[in-house]
């Protein structure tokens, strides 16, 4: 990961945190749907807090997979960003 940060800098960080946010929101959405189907009210603050807590724990458990995904995706993201950048900025 350190070598990736040294080579790609902010692109690697944005890719990592973007994946983190997507996974967190995905787990939160999945847990919310599960709690709603179980008959719990999703508007209750305790249920909302437990959904976010459970989503955070699940997201932390997937950290090794997210790091591998970051290593694999960062070069691709960097190439896409390089192509989108106007020619005079290169």
URUR-V133918 format. One record per helix or strand. SS is the DSSP state (h for helix, s for strand). FROM is the first residue (numbers start at 1). TO is the last residue. Records with the same first field share a line. If there is no record, write none. Layout:
SS->FROM-TO ; FROM-TO
//
This chain:
h->2-8 ; 10-37 ; 45-61 ; 63-84 ; 87-89
//
